[in-house]
Amino acid sequence: MGFQVEDLGKNMMKLVIESTPEEFEEAVKKAYEKNKNKISIQGFRKGKAPYAMVVKMYGKEMFYEEAANLIIPDAYEAAAKDCGFEIVSRPEIDVTQIGGDKPFIFTATVAKKPEVTLGEYKGLEVAKTEIAATDEEIDAEIKKEQEKNAKEINIEDRAIVEGDTATIDYEGFVDGVAFEGGKGENHPLVIGSHSFIPGFEEGLIGKTLGEECDVEVTFPEEYHAKELAGKAAVFKCKVNKITAKELPEIDDEFASEVSDYDTLAEYRESIAKTICEKKEADAKTERENELVKKAIENATMEIPDAMIESTARQMGEEFAQRLQMQGMNIGQYFQYTGLTSEKYLETLKPQAKNRIETRLVLEAIAKAENIEVSEEETDAEMQKMADQYSMELAKVKELFGEEELTQLKQDLSVQKAINVLVDNAKEA
């Protein structure tokens, strides 16, 4: 078995892979052995007809496709390993010669990993970010905590106001006729939540406990139930219960109850610190992304379409796996979004291209900077994984084969390349 490499340009190449007639004949016989129990010839029990008799009756051609499928995977894998290039796409297989006394020949068209010519990547300018927590942001966080600690109280001595929760019975009518899905009992409705038809919640404001009333509304033109869209309706309602939130006072006592601090001032200071830490983390990520983007813009590379498509498919598979973990399959996602697999693949291609460019440029920087990853650094990263999954470090190491270890080291070198960009950046 041998192969040749044809350069197609634009980082595409064709592997022309050839098996000898003897190798193909052996694959044909294997195909016969695999399928002989399905073959019937008069005078022989099913599956007992000898190879020579089957060939005489039906010809070897009946086994060619199976024989090709037996040869191609291993032959392609061997050629891909020995071709001297890193293949970055799925192969497009085409059989060009099969049968007779001639060699079996097929081609595999693939994308090879592009070379990157780096431009300027040190001394890139990035805007300085001022980190501070405003009073409004601190107040908003305290308000969330106040809402979480609110008490619900029953209201009996006043009418419904916005913000109350009204527990109601209701039934809807269009032209005096009740419609399907328009009835509910003891339904809690937050007034002002806009969770019902426009005008419905406003129609309950001013009503009192036990009061029965008619609320007139008009269904929106774009309402999901077409038979109701745009129609006027009357809901007959009864108010069974009114509740309101009683918010705690925001003072030192409140601060001591919801935090580890004794005073409101200390509590506010701790919130400010948390806000600033988050902003700093966000700003760090934003700075890194901006620097990587500029390094990509300054670099030159030619990314083949096949590589982009292969990466987009991989991203789609990753997304499908995440959906499955959440109890949904990709078919349901397409149904909800109106997408097809082809359209979804197209939406992923810009992200795939960016992912490829980012990785290629950072790998090129790591190479240019002679970045190496020590055993201590790989062990530290594995320890993080061990801690995350409550495993022993030795057990995590057992999961890493040579390929996985190489990938881990590449990932760490890429992160170091980002650090090079950050450490050598200038503030604009």
ABEGO torsion letter per residue (X at the ends): XBBBBBBAEGGBBBBBBBBBAAAAAAAAAAAAAAAAAABBBBGBBBGABBAAAAAAAAEAAAAAAAAAAAAAAAAAAAAAAAAGBBBABBBBBBBABBEEABBBBBBBBBBBBBBBBBBBABGBBBBBBBBBBBAAAAAAAAAAAAAAABBBBBBAABBBBBGBBBBBBBBBBBGGBBBBGABBBGBBBBBGAGABBBGAAAAABGBBBGBBBBBBBBBBAABABAAABGBBBBBBBBBABBBBBBBBBBBAAAAAAABABABAAAAAAAAAAAAAAAAAAAAAAAAAAAAAAAAAAABBBBBBAAAAAAAAAAAAAAAAAAAAAAGBBAAAAAAAAGBBAAAAAAAAAAAAAAAAAAAAAAAAAAAAAGBBBBAAAAAAAAAAAAAAAGBBAAAAAAABBAAAAAAAAAAAAAAAAAAAAAAABBBX
